[in-house]
Amino acid sequence: MPHSAWKYLPFLVILSINKVDARPGLYPDQPAVQIPATKAVTSIDQGLTPKAESILTSEKTVTHTKHLNNNTAPLRIGSTTDQFQAQAALRGGIYFLLEVDMNKAIAQRMATVVTDLDRQLRGNKLKFNKLSYSNDAITLQFANQQDRSIAASFLATNTAKQFNQQALVTENRPILKLTYSDTKIQEIQSGILSQNLMSLHNRIKALGISESTVRPQANNRIEVKLLGVQDPMLIKYILARPLTLEFRMVSDLNDQIIDRSTGQAIGTLAAGTEVFALDSLDSGKQILLDHTRLLTNEHIQSISTNHDQLSGLALVSVNLDSTGTKLMADATRSAIGKRMAILLIENKLRITSIADPKTGEMIATYIPYTESVVISAAKINEVLGSSFSINSISIEESNKLALMLGSSILAAPMYLIEERVFEPNVRQ
């Protein structure tokens, strides 16, 4: 029995609705910026969009169709590349370009390798007369060619493809010259750039700046774009160390100055000593430290955390560079049995808002301050060198320490080579 034609009508209607509903998915997202009114109750003036377009045209930024929507004026931009330039021109922002000192970073790593090579060669009872570092190269001097051949074979096997080897003879002595291979240099540079990108991103995030772009430019530069801020002080803060770790000796007078029942300092402090909070700022406990800094995190190359099954505490592993290794060894050689403290210093910004007397717009103001607390005061059991562990820190504190240091340490110094501050040009 044939079906009536009207029975197909509902299917045709549903098909048509689905087709119309699917049409937006056929078009890609269009980059745009929105000009908001200063206050939510204010409507956008009809003349504001042409003014914004004029500014963007002077900035050589392409705009397309636009419309007013009471409290916002959306402007479509030609490309995502132009989006920041448009936003900065309209809302204000900061742009700065940083150059990473790759040569210094690579030289520091090479200098650190000298200590490790010395330990490896001596540990495997390989003979050599002298081990030195200069001009981006490590030089090993030997008594004879046989000792050099044995060492060269050992290094080729145990240092993967890190070094190029060059056999030379100087002053009738066979030497082996080691330089980083191109592959190793590229690996180091890539790691440095990634670490610095992550550190900058985390430092900016900690300031509460949500609209930012941090990205590499070439192999040794990083560009940073911050929207909605015009305070150049932020650049200095971002480049400064937001967190410092200091190793200091606990003062020999600690038990005399710190009251056992209250945990607080009593009496007059001796010259060359300082009192800090112990464990946390609100613990109510204090500890007396020598003023002299043995070491800071400037010489820490890496830090990681593991759990010590025996003690139930965290095990924090620290790796130092060559300078830090020497400083730590010299400081602990005559201090076995004494206590060494780890002082955590956080450089922070207190953010307050002040109303602009002319426009009523709230402007952010940044006031720097520091918080210092001793997170560990463990006894020194042996002379410490390039790598050592700390096992008297709670798991919570150690995780915080590793996270904060890992996310904020710059793998190499950076220098500001370009800076631009954009004042907002459109206000409603």
C-alpha positions as a LaTeX table, in Angstrom:
\begin{tabular}{lrrr}
\hline
Residue & $x$ (\AA) & $y$ (\AA) & $z$ (\AA) \\
\hline
Met1 & 0.00 & 0.00 & 0.00 \\
Pro2 & 1.63 & 3.32 & $-1.04$ \\
His3 & 2.51 & 5.87 & 1.75 \\
Ser4 & 1.02 & 9.35 & 1.70 \\
Ala5 & 3.53 & 12.13 & 0.81 \\
Trp6 & 2.71 & 14.18 & 3.95 \\
Lys7 & 4.24 & 11.46 & 6.16 \\
Tyr8 & 7.73 & 12.48 & 4.90 \\
Leu9 & 7.23 & 16.13 & 5.89 \\
Pro10 & 8.53 & 15.80 & 9.53 \\
Phe11 & 11.75 & 14.19 & 8.27 \\
Leu12 & 12.33 & 17.01 & 5.80 \\
Val13 & 11.78 & 19.63 & 8.52 \\
Ile14 & 14.27 & 17.95 & 10.91 \\
Leu15 & 16.83 & 17.60 & 8.14 \\
Ser16 & 16.55 & 21.30 & 7.29 \\
Ile17 & 16.99 & 22.36 & 10.95 \\
Asn18 & 20.09 & 20.17 & 11.34 \\
Lys19 & 21.58 & 21.61 & 8.19 \\
Val20 & 21.10 & 25.20 & 9.40 \\
Asp21 & 22.40 & 24.32 & 12.88 \\
Ala22 & 25.55 & 22.76 & 11.41 \\
Arg23 & 26.49 & 25.78 & 9.29 \\
Pro24 & 28.58 & 27.61 & 11.97 \\
Gly25 & 30.87 & 24.59 & 12.15 \\
Leu26 & 31.75 & 25.07 & 8.51 \\
Tyr27 & 33.55 & 28.36 & 9.25 \\
Pro28 & 36.84 & 28.68 & 11.17 \\
Asp29 & 37.23 & 30.86 & 14.27 \\
Gln30 & 37.92 & 34.48 & 13.46 \\
Pro31 & 40.55 & 36.32 & 15.55 \\
Ala32 & 39.02 & 39.33 & 17.28 \\
Val33 & 39.40 & 41.84 & 20.09 \\
Gln34 & 36.68 & 43.32 & 22.24 \\
Ile35 & 36.58 & 46.86 & 23.57 \\
Pro36 & 34.66 & 46.75 & 26.87 \\
Ala37 & 33.02 & 49.73 & 28.51 \\
Thr38 & 34.77 & 50.94 & 31.66 \\
Lys39 & 31.68 & 50.13 & 33.71 \\
Ala40 & 29.13 & 47.40 & 33.12 \\
Val41 & 26.23 & 49.89 & 33.08 \\
Thr42 & 27.85 & 51.98 & 30.36 \\
Ser43 & 26.95 & 51.43 & 26.71 \\
Ile44 & 29.52 & 51.68 & 23.96 \\
Asp45 & 29.37 & 54.95 & 22.03 \\
Gln46 & 28.69 & 54.70 & 18.30 \\
Gly47 & 31.86 & 56.66 & 17.54 \\
Leu48 & 34.17 & 54.39 & 19.53 \\
Thr49 & 34.55 & 51.64 & 16.93 \\
Pro50 & 35.70 & 53.98 & 14.14 \\
Lys51 & 38.21 & 55.48 & 16.61 \\
Ala52 & 39.54 & 52.03 & 17.43 \\
Glu53 & 39.69 & 51.15 & 13.75 \\
Ser54 & 41.68 & 54.31 & 13.09 \\
Ile55 & 44.21 & 53.36 & 15.80 \\
Leu56 & 44.55 & 49.83 & 14.44 \\
Thr57 & 45.00 & 51.15 & 10.92 \\
Ser58 & 47.88 & 53.35 & 12.15 \\
Glu59 & 49.36 & 50.20 & 13.74 \\
Lys60 & 49.01 & 48.45 & 10.35 \\
Thr61 & 46.60 & 45.93 & 11.85 \\
Val62 & 43.80 & 44.74 & 9.55 \\
Thr63 & 40.19 & 44.90 & 10.78 \\
His64 & 36.99 & 43.55 & 9.26 \\
Thr65 & 33.28 & 43.72 & 9.95 \\
Lys66 & 32.19 & 44.82 & 13.40 \\
His67 & 29.07 & 45.59 & 15.41 \\
Leu68 & 28.16 & 47.11 & 18.76 \\
Asn69 & 26.78 & 44.97 & 21.57 \\
Asn70 & 25.82 & 47.44 & 24.32 \\
Asn71 & 28.83 & 46.95 & 26.64 \\
Thr72 & 31.38 & 45.66 & 24.13 \\
Ala73 & 32.60 & 46.52 & 20.65 \\
Pro74 & 34.05 & 43.43 & 18.93 \\
Leu75 & 36.57 & 44.02 & 16.15 \\
Arg76 & 37.56 & 41.16 & 13.88 \\
Ile77 & 41.30 & 40.99 & 13.18 \\
Gly78 & 42.94 & 39.71 & 10.02 \\
Ser79 & 45.17 & 37.12 & 11.73 \\
Thr80 & 46.23 & 35.78 & 15.12 \\
Thr81 & 49.63 & 37.42 & 14.53 \\
Asp82 & 47.98 & 40.86 & 14.61 \\
Gln83 & 45.84 & 40.02 & 17.64 \\
Phe84 & 48.34 & 40.99 & 20.37 \\
Gln85 & 49.38 & 44.17 & 18.55 \\
Ala86 & 45.71 & 45.15 & 18.29 \\
Gln87 & 44.96 & 44.33 & 21.94 \\
Ala88 & 48.06 & 46.18 & 23.17 \\
Ala89 & 47.23 & 49.23 & 21.06 \\
Leu90 & 43.69 & 49.35 & 22.45 \\
Arg91 & 44.10 & 48.11 & 26.04 \\
Gly92 & 47.76 & 48.67 & 26.83 \\
Gly93 & 50.44 & 46.12 & 27.57 \\
Ile94 & 54.13 & 45.32 & 27.82 \\
Tyr95 & 56.35 & 43.64 & 25.27 \\
Phe96 & 59.93 & 42.63 & 25.99 \\
Leu97 & 62.51 & 40.53 & 24.24 \\
Leu98 & 65.10 & 38.55 & 26.20 \\
Glu99 & 68.36 & 37.02 & 25.07 \\
Val100 & 69.52 & 33.84 & 26.79 \\
Asp101 & 73.25 & 33.68 & 27.54 \\
Met102 & 73.80 & 30.23 & 26.05 \\
Asn103 & 77.60 & 30.50 & 25.96 \\
Lys104 & 77.80 & 31.15 & 29.70 \\
Ala105 & 75.40 & 28.31 & 30.46 \\
Ile106 & 77.30 & 25.83 & 28.31 \\
Ala107 & 80.61 & 26.91 & 29.88 \\
Gln108 & 79.15 & 26.40 & 33.37 \\
Arg109 & 78.04 & 22.89 & 32.48 \\
Met110 & 81.42 & 22.08 & 31.00 \\
Ala111 & 83.13 & 23.30 & 34.17 \\
Thr112 & 80.86 & 21.07 & 36.27 \\
Val113 & 81.71 & 18.07 & 34.09 \\
Val114 & 85.38 & 18.43 & 35.12 \\
Thr115 & 84.52 & 17.39 & 38.68 \\
Asp116 & 82.48 & 14.42 & 37.49 \\
Leu117 & 85.20 & 13.26 & 35.06 \\
Asp118 & 87.83 & 13.47 & 37.77 \\
Arg119 & 85.69 & 11.29 & 40.03 \\
Gln120 & 84.97 & 8.75 & 37.26 \\
Leu121 & 88.58 & 8.41 & 36.16 \\
Arg122 & 89.93 & 8.05 & 39.69 \\
Gly123 & 87.09 & 5.71 & 40.64 \\
Asn124 & 88.03 & 3.40 & 37.77 \\
Lys125 & 91.75 & 3.73 & 38.57 \\
Leu126 & 92.64 & 5.29 & 35.23 \\
Lys127 & 95.98 & 7.08 & 35.16 \\
Phe128 & 96.33 & 10.75 & 34.22 \\
Asn129 & 98.63 & 13.56 & 35.33 \\
Lys130 & 96.40 & 16.61 & 35.09 \\
Leu131 & 92.78 & 17.55 & 34.40 \\
Ser132 & 91.94 & 21.17 & 33.54 \\
Tyr133 & 89.29 & 23.30 & 31.85 \\
Ser134 & 89.69 & 26.48 & 29.77 \\
Asn135 & 88.37 & 28.03 & 26.55 \\
Asp136 & 85.33 & 25.70 & 26.37 \\
Ala137 & 87.52 & 22.60 & 26.40 \\
Ile138 & 88.61 & 19.99 & 28.95 \\
Thr139 & 92.25 & 18.94 & 28.74 \\
Leu140 & 93.60 & 15.66 & 30.13 \\
Gln141 & 97.37 & 15.23 & 30.35 \\
Phe142 & 98.98 & 11.77 & 30.51 \\
Ala143 & 102.39 & 10.26 & 31.19 \\
Asn144 & 102.30 & 8.15 & 28.02 \\
Gln145 & 100.17 & 7.32 & 25.00 \\
Gln146 & 98.98 & 4.02 & 26.43 \\
Asp147 & 97.34 & 5.74 & 29.41 \\
Arg148 & 95.74 & 8.21 & 27.00 \\
Ser149 & 94.36 & 5.42 & 24.79 \\
Ile150 & 92.84 & 3.62 & 27.77 \\
Ala151 & 91.20 & 6.83 & 29.04 \\
Ala152 & 89.94 & 7.75 & 25.55 \\
Ser153 & 88.35 & 4.33 & 25.16 \\
Phe154 & 86.74 & 4.58 & 28.61 \\
Leu155 & 85.32 & 8.04 & 27.91 \\
Ala156 & 83.99 & 7.02 & 24.48 \\
Thr157 & 82.10 & 4.16 & 26.13 \\
Asn158 & 80.88 & 5.88 & 29.31 \\
Thr159 & 80.09 & 9.42 & 28.21 \\
Ala160 & 77.87 & 8.36 & 25.29 \\
Lys161 & 78.30 & 10.91 & 22.49 \\
Gln162 & 78.82 & 13.97 & 24.64 \\
Phe163 & 82.36 & 14.84 & 23.57 \\
Asn164 & 84.55 & 15.24 & 20.55 \\
Gln165 & 88.02 & 13.84 & 21.29 \\
Gln166 & 91.26 & 15.27 & 19.93 \\
Ala167 & 94.62 & 13.59 & 20.68 \\
Leu168 & 97.52 & 16.07 & 20.83 \\
Val169 & 101.07 & 16.31 & 22.11 \\
Thr170 & 102.21 & 19.31 & 24.16 \\
Glu171 & 105.62 & 19.70 & 25.79 \\
Asn172 & 106.38 & 16.09 & 24.93 \\
Arg173 & 103.31 & 15.01 & 26.91 \\
Pro174 & 100.33 & 13.28 & 25.30 \\
Ile175 & 97.05 & 15.07 & 26.00 \\
Leu176 & 93.39 & 14.47 & 25.22 \\
Lys177 & 91.23 & 17.48 & 24.44 \\
Leu178 & 87.46 & 17.17 & 24.97 \\
Thr179 & 84.82 & 19.53 & 23.56 \\
Tyr180 & 81.07 & 19.17 & 23.49 \\
Ser181 & 79.69 & 17.54 & 20.34 \\
Asp182 & 77.19 & 19.47 & 18.21 \\
Thr183 & 74.46 & 17.05 & 19.30 \\
Lys184 & 75.23 & 17.69 & 22.98 \\
Ile185 & 75.28 & 21.46 & 22.48 \\
Gln186 & 71.89 & 21.35 & 20.76 \\
Glu187 & 70.55 & 19.19 & 23.57 \\
Ile188 & 71.81 & 21.64 & 26.22 \\
Gln189 & 70.46 & 24.67 & 24.34 \\
Ser190 & 67.06 & 23.05 & 23.90 \\
Gly191 & 66.90 & 22.17 & 27.59 \\
Ile192 & 67.95 & 25.66 & 28.64 \\
Leu193 & 65.35 & 27.33 & 26.43 \\
Ser194 & 62.57 & 25.00 & 27.66 \\
Gln195 & 63.49 & 25.56 & 31.32 \\
Asn196 & 63.61 & 29.35 & 30.94 \\
Leu197 & 60.29 & 29.38 & 29.08 \\
Met198 & 58.65 & 27.39 & 31.87 \\
Ser199 & 60.23 & 29.58 & 34.57 \\
Leu200 & 59.05 & 32.80 & 32.93 \\
His201 & 55.56 & 31.39 & 32.43 \\
Asn202 & 55.32 & 30.37 & 36.10 \\
Arg203 & 56.69 & 33.69 & 37.35 \\
Ile204 & 54.12 & 35.59 & 35.29 \\
Lys205 & 51.32 & 33.28 & 36.40 \\
Ala206 & 52.28 & 33.85 & 40.05 \\
Leu207 & 51.61 & 37.58 & 39.51 \\
Gly208 & 48.03 & 36.84 & 38.52 \\
Ile209 & 48.51 & 37.99 & 34.92 \\
Ser210 & 46.20 & 35.75 & 32.92 \\
Glu211 & 46.64 & 37.25 & 29.46 \\
Ser212 & 50.24 & 36.63 & 28.47 \\
Thr213 & 52.32 & 35.04 & 25.75 \\
Val214 & 55.77 & 33.55 & 26.35 \\
Arg215 & 57.41 & 31.94 & 23.35 \\
Pro216 & 60.86 & 31.28 & 21.87 \\
Gln217 & 62.29 & 33.40 & 19.09 \\
Ala218 & 65.20 & 31.76 & 17.28 \\
Asn219 & 67.47 & 29.53 & 19.37 \\
Asn220 & 68.47 & 31.95 & 22.09 \\
Arg221 & 65.71 & 34.51 & 22.49 \\
Ile222 & 62.35 & 34.62 & 24.25 \\
Glu223 & 59.62 & 37.17 & 23.67 \\
Val224 & 57.07 & 38.01 & 26.35 \\
Lys225 & 53.77 & 39.83 & 25.84 \\
Leu226 & 51.63 & 40.96 & 28.77 \\
Leu227 & 48.21 & 42.49 & 28.20 \\
Gly228 & 46.44 & 45.00 & 30.40 \\
Val229 & 49.56 & 46.08 & 32.35 \\
Gln230 & 51.87 & 49.04 & 31.81 \\
Asp231 & 54.13 & 48.92 & 34.87 \\
Pro232 & 57.77 & 48.41 & 33.71 \\
Met233 & 58.64 & 47.32 & 37.27 \\
Leu234 & 57.05 & 43.97 & 36.47 \\
Ile235 & 59.82 & 43.21 & 33.96 \\
Lys236 & 62.50 & 43.67 & 36.63 \\
Tyr237 & 60.56 & 41.51 & 39.06 \\
Ile238 & 59.99 & 38.73 & 36.53 \\
Leu239 & 63.69 & 38.67 & 35.65 \\
Ala240 & 64.78 & 38.76 & 39.31 \\
Arg241 & 64.87 & 35.59 & 41.37 \\
Pro242 & 61.40 & 35.19 & 42.93 \\
Leu243 & 62.81 & 32.53 & 45.25 \\
Thr244 & 66.23 & 32.22 & 46.87 \\
Leu245 & 67.62 & 29.24 & 48.73 \\
Glu246 & 70.49 & 29.89 & 51.13 \\
Phe247 & 72.63 & 27.38 & 53.01 \\
Arg248 & 73.85 & 28.75 & 56.35 \\
Met249 & 75.32 & 27.31 & 59.51 \\
Val250 & 73.18 & 27.21 & 62.64 \\
Ser251 & 74.90 & 29.49 & 65.15 \\
Asp252 & 76.86 & 27.87 & 68.02 \\
Leu253 & 74.88 & 30.24 & 70.27 \\
Asn254 & 71.49 & 28.93 & 69.14 \\
Asp255 & 70.76 & 26.95 & 72.33 \\
Gln256 & 71.64 & 29.97 & 74.48 \\
Ile257 & 69.51 & 32.46 & 72.56 \\
Ile258 & 66.46 & 30.31 & 71.68 \\
Asp259 & 64.29 & 29.50 & 74.69 \\
Arg260 & 63.49 & 25.76 & 74.72 \\
Ser261 & 60.01 & 26.18 & 76.17 \\
Thr262 & 58.78 & 28.93 & 73.86 \\
Gly263 & 61.02 & 28.41 & 70.84 \\
Gln264 & 61.55 & 32.18 & 70.70 \\
Ala265 & 64.76 & 34.21 & 70.82 \\
Ile266 & 65.56 & 35.90 & 74.12 \\
Gly267 & 68.21 & 38.42 & 75.05 \\
Thr268 & 70.55 & 40.34 & 72.75 \\
Leu269 & 71.72 & 38.73 & 69.53 \\
Ala270 & 75.45 & 38.38 & 69.00 \\
Ala271 & 77.07 & 40.20 & 66.09 \\
Gly272 & 77.04 & 38.17 & 62.87 \\
Thr273 & 73.85 & 36.24 & 63.73 \\
Glu274 & 70.21 & 36.49 & 62.63 \\
Val275 & 66.93 & 35.01 & 63.85 \\
Phe276 & 64.47 & 33.39 & 61.41 \\
Ala277 & 61.18 & 31.55 & 61.63 \\
Leu278 & 61.60 & 27.78 & 61.79 \\
Asp279 & 59.46 & 25.29 & 59.80 \\
Ser280 & 56.83 & 27.91 & 58.85 \\
Leu281 & 56.04 & 31.58 & 59.37 \\
Asp282 & 53.22 & 30.76 & 61.80 \\
Ser283 & 54.94 & 27.94 & 63.71 \\
Gly284 & 55.90 & 30.22 & 66.58 \\
Lys285 & 59.43 & 28.74 & 66.54 \\
Gln286 & 62.67 & 30.50 & 65.71 \\
Ile287 & 66.29 & 29.55 & 65.04 \\
Leu288 & 69.56 & 31.48 & 65.18 \\
Leu289 & 71.78 & 31.37 & 62.09 \\
Asp290 & 75.19 & 32.74 & 61.21 \\
His291 & 74.95 & 35.70 & 58.89 \\
Thr292 & 77.44 & 34.23 & 56.38 \\
Arg293 & 75.90 & 32.52 & 53.36 \\
Leu294 & 77.68 & 29.30 & 52.44 \\
Leu295 & 75.81 & 28.86 & 49.17 \\
Thr296 & 72.72 & 30.04 & 47.29 \\
Asn297 & 70.55 & 28.40 & 44.63 \\
Glu298 & 72.54 & 30.29 & 42.00 \\
His299 & 74.83 & 27.25 & 42.07 \\
Ile300 & 72.07 & 24.60 & 42.10 \\
Gln301 & 71.75 & 22.86 & 38.74 \\
Ser302 & 68.88 & 20.54 & 39.66 \\
Ile303 & 66.81 & 19.46 & 42.62 \\
Ser304 & 64.50 & 16.44 & 42.98 \\
Thr305 & 62.45 & 14.73 & 45.69 \\
Asn306 & 62.06 & 11.10 & 46.71 \\
His307 & 60.52 & 9.35 & 49.71 \\
Asp308 & 62.83 & 7.76 & 52.30 \\
Gln309 & 61.15 & 4.49 & 53.29 \\
Leu310 & 63.25 & 4.08 & 56.46 \\
Ser311 & 62.68 & 7.48 & 58.08 \\
Gly312 & 59.31 & 8.27 & 56.57 \\
Leu313 & 60.66 & 11.66 & 55.59 \\
Ala314 & 61.40 & 13.13 & 52.20 \\
Leu315 & 64.78 & 12.78 & 50.53 \\
Val316 & 65.74 & 15.92 & 48.64 \\
Ser317 & 68.59 & 15.41 & 46.15 \\
Val318 & 70.64 & 18.47 & 45.17 \\
Asn319 & 73.16 & 18.78 & 42.32 \\
Leu320 & 75.59 & 21.72 & 42.30 \\
Asp321 & 77.73 & 23.33 & 39.64 \\
Ser322 & 81.53 & 23.36 & 39.90 \\
Thr323 & 81.71 & 26.58 & 41.92 \\
Gly324 & 78.98 & 25.38 & 44.26 \\
Thr325 & 80.74 & 22.05 & 44.69 \\
Lys326 & 83.93 & 23.74 & 45.87 \\
Leu327 & 82.06 & 26.15 & 48.16 \\
Met328 & 80.06 & 23.34 & 49.77 \\
Ala329 & 83.09 & 21.08 & 50.24 \\
Asp330 & 85.13 & 23.90 & 51.81 \\
Ala331 & 82.28 & 24.85 & 54.14 \\
Thr332 & 81.46 & 21.35 & 55.38 \\
Arg333 & 84.98 & 19.94 & 55.66 \\
Ser334 & 85.48 & 21.56 & 59.07 \\
Ala335 & 81.82 & 21.47 & 60.15 \\
Ile336 & 81.05 & 17.76 & 60.47 \\
Gly337 & 78.73 & 17.23 & 63.43 \\
Lys338 & 77.34 & 20.77 & 63.24 \\
Arg339 & 73.96 & 21.78 & 61.84 \\
Met340 & 73.43 & 23.41 & 58.47 \\
Ala341 & 70.22 & 25.29 & 57.78 \\
Ile342 & 68.32 & 25.77 & 54.53 \\
Leu343 & 66.77 & 29.23 & 54.42 \\
Leu344 & 63.95 & 29.75 & 51.92 \\
Ile345 & 63.43 & 33.39 & 50.89 \\
Glu346 & 60.43 & 34.27 & 48.72 \\
Asn347 & 60.35 & 37.63 & 46.96 \\
Lys348 & 56.72 & 38.55 & 46.53 \\
Leu349 & 54.58 & 41.40 & 45.30 \\
Arg350 & 51.60 & 42.72 & 47.22 \\
Ile351 & 49.03 & 43.82 & 44.65 \\
Thr352 & 46.66 & 46.67 & 45.50 \\
Ser353 & 44.26 & 48.63 & 43.31 \\
Ile354 & 43.88 & 52.42 & 43.22 \\
Ala355 & 41.12 & 54.27 & 41.38 \\
Asp356 & 42.27 & 56.69 & 38.69 \\
Pro357 & 40.95 & 60.13 & 39.81 \\
Lys358 & 40.06 & 61.10 & 36.23 \\
Thr359 & 38.57 & 57.95 & 34.73 \\
Gly360 & 37.61 & 55.96 & 37.83 \\
Glu361 & 39.43 & 52.97 & 36.37 \\
Met362 & 41.11 & 50.66 & 38.91 \\
Ile363 & 44.89 & 50.62 & 38.42 \\
Ala364 & 47.05 & 47.83 & 39.89 \\
Thr365 & 49.97 & 48.83 & 42.11 \\
Tyr366 & 52.76 & 46.41 & 43.01 \\
Ile367 & 54.65 & 46.59 & 46.33 \\
Pro368 & 57.63 & 44.18 & 46.82 \\
Tyr369 & 58.23 & 42.32 & 50.09 \\
Thr370 & 59.99 & 39.14 & 51.27 \\
Glu371 & 59.14 & 36.14 & 53.44 \\
Ser372 & 61.95 & 34.07 & 54.98 \\
Val373 & 61.72 & 30.73 & 56.78 \\
Val374 & 64.19 & 27.96 & 57.69 \\
Ile375 & 62.81 & 24.71 & 56.32 \\
Ser376 & 65.61 & 22.41 & 57.50 \\
Ala377 & 68.46 & 22.40 & 60.02 \\
Ala378 & 70.09 & 18.98 & 59.62 \\
Lys379 & 73.38 & 17.75 & 61.06 \\
Ile380 & 76.33 & 17.42 & 58.68 \\
Asn381 & 77.56 & 13.82 & 58.69 \\
Glu382 & 80.24 & 14.06 & 55.99 \\
Val383 & 81.94 & 16.44 & 53.60 \\
Leu384 & 79.43 & 17.41 & 50.92 \\
Gly385 & 80.30 & 17.79 & 47.23 \\
Ser386 & 78.57 & 18.13 & 43.86 \\
Ser387 & 75.65 & 15.90 & 44.82 \\
Phe388 & 74.12 & 15.37 & 48.24 \\
Ser389 & 70.78 & 14.58 & 49.87 \\
Ile390 & 68.81 & 16.19 & 52.69 \\
Asn391 & 66.51 & 13.87 & 54.63 \\
Ser392 & 65.11 & 15.95 & 57.49 \\
Ile393 & 62.39 & 17.78 & 55.57 \\
Ser394 & 58.72 & 16.82 & 55.65 \\
Ile395 & 57.26 & 15.43 & 52.44 \\
Glu396 & 54.97 & 18.44 & 52.15 \\
Glu397 & 57.82 & 20.93 & 52.47 \\
Ser398 & 60.10 & 18.98 & 50.12 \\
Asn399 & 57.45 & 18.80 & 47.42 \\
Lys400 & 56.88 & 22.52 & 47.78 \\
Leu401 & 60.61 & 23.17 & 47.62 \\
Ala402 & 61.18 & 21.05 & 44.52 \\
Leu403 & 58.12 & 22.53 & 42.82 \\
Met404 & 59.00 & 26.13 & 43.58 \\
Leu405 & 62.67 & 25.82 & 42.71 \\
Gly406 & 62.05 & 23.68 & 39.67 \\
Ser407 & 59.46 & 26.09 & 38.32 \\
Ser408 & 61.36 & 29.28 & 38.98 \\
Ile409 & 65.05 & 28.53 & 38.42 \\
Leu410 & 66.46 & 29.95 & 35.22 \\
Ala411 & 68.75 & 27.48 & 33.48 \\
Ala412 & 70.78 & 30.38 & 32.09 \\
Pro413 & 70.89 & 34.15 & 32.67 \\
Met414 & 68.84 & 36.37 & 30.36 \\
Tyr415 & 69.31 & 39.97 & 29.31 \\
Leu416 & 66.67 & 42.48 & 28.26 \\
Ile417 & 67.42 & 43.64 & 24.73 \\
Glu418 & 64.09 & 45.24 & 23.79 \\
Glu419 & 61.25 & 46.73 & 25.78 \\
Arg420 & 58.02 & 48.42 & 24.75 \\
Val421 & 55.21 & 49.68 & 26.96 \\
Phe422 & 51.87 & 50.32 & 25.23 \\
Glu423 & 49.54 & 52.89 & 26.72 \\
Pro424 & 45.83 & 52.14 & 26.21 \\
Asn425 & 44.52 & 54.33 & 23.38 \\
Val426 & 40.80 & 53.60 & 23.60 \\
Arg427 & 38.75 & 54.29 & 26.73 \\
Gln428 & 34.98 & 54.52 & 27.08 \\
\hline
\end{tabular}
